[in-house]
Amino acid sequence: MSRSSSRRSAASSGAQLYAVLQRVRPVHELAARAVEAGLADTALTVPLRAVLERVHAHGPQTVPAIARSLYVTRQGVQALVDRGRDLGLVETVPNPAHRRSHLVVLTPAGNDLFDTVRADELARLDVVASGLDPVDVAAAVRVLDHLILSLEGLTHPQTPTTSTDPAERSTR
């Protein structure tokens, strides 16, 4: 392959990824609105729901670990944890690995509420998924995982990830 065709190929690949990234914001915004609509009868906000999801999926975590995994500030997560604690959805417990950094855990009420919210979301997503080929969905997940890892590397090149699965990274 010639050098110029190699550059064109890379440029078109970059342009194709740019087209994907152009669609991420509308998908994110619309998904947030759909989630928010599903939370209307609860005390949850979309950001607090995200914190509950992290702890539900990955177990007790520190506020900094949750913040890193959600790509938000530690202070923002701390405010959400404080709100969740006020609502009786989370609590903090001593961290055996670090005296001054507590672990955030779901209370039984928080676990039950998250399970209910998630079941409702999955039922609504089943309707959306009915028009999609599962192979295409799996490919989309692979592409988005690659983008997350690669973009993270561009923004934090000195920080190695602990997992190749973006959903799993919470202990960097």
Secondary structure per residue as TSV (DSSP state, phi and psi in degrees):
chain	resnum	aa	ss	phi	psi
A	1	M	-	360.0	133.8
A	2	S	-	-72.8	161.3
A	3	R	H	-61.2	-40.1
A	4	S	H	-70.2	-38.3
A	5	S	H	-70.5	-30.3
A	6	S	H	-64.9	-41.4
A	7	R	H	-66.4	-41.2
A	8	R	H	-61.8	-41.7
A	9	S	H	-62.5	-44.9
A	10	A	H	-64.5	-40.8
A	11	A	H	-64.4	-42.3
A	12	S	H	-69.6	-33.5
A	13	S	H	-65.5	-42.9
A	14	G	H	-62.4	-40.6
A	15	A	H	-65.3	-36.6
A	16	Q	H	-65.7	-42.1
A	17	L	H	-66.6	-36.0
A	18	Y	H	-60.9	-39.8
A	19	A	H	-62.0	-36.6
A	20	V	H	-64.5	-48.4
A	21	L	H	-62.1	-32.9
A	22	Q	H	-63.0	-23.9
A	23	R	H	-93.2	-13.9
A	24	V	H	-65.2	-46.0
A	25	R	H	-60.4	-49.8
A	26	P	H	-60.6	-39.4
A	27	V	H	-62.1	-45.4
A	28	H	H	-61.0	-48.2
A	29	E	H	-63.3	-45.5
A	30	L	H	-67.8	-38.2
A	31	A	H	-64.5	-41.8
A	32	A	H	-61.8	-41.3
A	33	R	H	-64.8	-40.0
A	34	A	H	-65.7	-42.4
A	35	V	H	-64.1	-44.3
A	36	E	H	-58.9	-41.3
A	37	A	H	-62.0	-38.1
A	38	G	H	-71.6	-17.0
A	39	L	T	-95.3	1.3
A	40	A	T	-54.1	-34.7
A	41	D	T	-94.2	14.8
A	42	T	S	-122.3	174.4
A	43	A	S	-90.1	4.1
A	44	L	-	-81.1	148.5
A	45	T	-	-107.5	167.2
A	46	V	H	-60.4	-45.2
A	47	P	H	-64.5	-39.8
A	48	L	H	-66.7	-37.1
A	49	R	H	-59.5	-39.5
A	50	A	H	-63.0	-40.0
A	51	V	H	-65.0	-45.5
A	52	L	H	-59.1	-41.0
A	53	E	H	-62.0	-43.8
A	54	R	H	-59.8	-46.0
A	55	V	H	-71.2	-38.3
A	56	H	H	-61.5	-45.5
A	57	A	H	-78.3	-31.9
A	58	H	H	-122.6	6.2
A	59	G	-	80.1	-175.1
A	60	P	S	-56.2	135.0
A	61	Q	B	-143.7	157.9
A	62	T	-	-78.9	159.4
A	63	V	H	-58.1	-46.1
A	64	P	H	-60.3	-37.2
A	65	A	H	-66.2	-41.2
A	66	I	H	-63.1	-44.4
A	67	A	H	-60.2	-45.6
A	68	R	H	-60.3	-43.0
A	69	S	H	-69.3	-25.9
A	70	L	H	-98.0	-2.1
A	71	Y	T	58.6	43.2
A	72	V	S	-131.6	175.9
A	73	T	-	-77.7	152.4
A	74	R	H	-61.6	-39.6
A	75	Q	H	-63.0	-39.9
A	76	G	H	-63.6	-42.7
A	77	V	H	-67.0	-39.2
A	78	Q	H	-60.2	-41.4
A	79	A	H	-62.8	-38.9
A	80	L	H	-68.0	-40.7
A	81	V	H	-63.3	-42.3
A	82	D	H	-60.4	-42.3
A	83	R	H	-65.1	-43.9
A	84	G	H	-61.7	-37.2
A	85	R	H	-66.6	-42.6
A	86	D	H	-59.8	-33.2
A	87	L	T	-85.3	-4.7
A	88	G	T	76.5	22.5
A	89	L	S	-97.4	-27.8
A	90	V	E	-135.1	162.3
A	91	E	E	-142.8	163.8
A	92	T	E	-112.5	140.9
A	93	V	E	-128.7	158.1
A	94	P	E	-57.3	143.4
A	95	N	E	-100.1	113.4
A	96	P	T	-62.2	-21.3
A	97	A	T	-87.8	-14.0
A	98	H	E	-157.0	117.8
A	99	R	E	-59.8	-38.0
A	100	R	E	-96.0	-7.8
A	101	S	E	-112.1	108.8
A	102	H	E	-79.4	162.6
A	103	L	E	-99.4	140.1
A	104	V	E	-92.4	128.0
A	105	V	E	-129.9	152.0
A	106	L	E	-77.8	142.4
A	107	T	-	-81.8	167.4
A	108	P	H	-55.7	-39.1
A	109	A	H	-64.4	-40.3
A	110	G	H	-66.1	-40.6
A	111	N	H	-64.2	-44.5
A	112	D	H	-64.2	-43.5
A	113	L	H	-64.1	-44.2
A	114	F	H	-62.3	-43.1
A	115	D	H	-58.5	-41.9
A	116	T	H	-65.7	-48.1
A	117	V	H	-61.7	-44.8
A	118	R	H	-64.9	-40.9
A	119	A	H	-61.6	-40.9
A	120	D	H	-65.0	-43.3
A	121	E	H	-62.5	-43.8
A	122	L	H	-64.2	-37.2
A	123	A	H	-63.5	-41.5
A	124	R	H	-69.3	-35.7
A	125	L	H	-70.9	-26.1
A	126	D	H	-58.4	-35.8
A	127	V	H	-65.2	-44.5
A	128	V	H	-65.3	-42.9
A	129	A	H	-67.5	-21.6
A	130	S	T	-61.0	-22.3
A	131	G	T	-96.4	8.8
A	132	L	S	-120.2	147.4
A	133	D	-	-80.5	127.1
A	134	P	H	-55.1	-30.6
A	135	V	H	-65.5	-39.6
A	136	D	H	-66.8	-39.2
A	137	V	H	-63.9	-44.0
A	138	A	H	-62.0	-39.5
A	139	A	H	-65.1	-40.6
A	140	A	H	-62.2	-41.3
A	141	V	H	-62.0	-44.6
A	142	R	H	-61.3	-44.2
A	143	V	H	-64.3	-45.8
A	144	L	H	-66.0	-39.1
A	145	D	H	-60.0	-43.6
A	146	H	H	-62.7	-44.2
A	147	L	H	-61.3	-44.0
A	148	I	H	-59.8	-50.1
A	149	L	H	-63.7	-42.5
A	150	S	H	-69.0	-43.7
A	151	L	H	-67.4	-36.2
A	152	E	H	-61.4	-41.5
A	153	G	H	-63.2	-34.3
A	154	L	H	-71.4	-31.9
A	155	T	H	-90.9	-25.7
A	156	H	-	-137.6	65.3
A	157	P	T	-63.7	-23.0
A	158	Q	T	-85.0	-6.9
A	159	T	-	-101.7	105.8
A	160	P	-	-71.9	144.2
A	161	T	-	-85.5	155.2
A	162	T	S	-95.0	-7.5
A	163	S	-	-151.8	152.0
A	164	T	S	-84.5	-7.6
A	165	D	S	-98.5	111.0
A	166	P	T	-56.0	-30.7
A	167	A	T	-70.0	-19.9
A	168	E	T	-91.2	-19.7
A	169	R	-	-74.2	112.3
A	170	S	-	-147.1	3.4
A	171	T	-	-121.4	15.5
A	172	R	-	-58.3	360.0
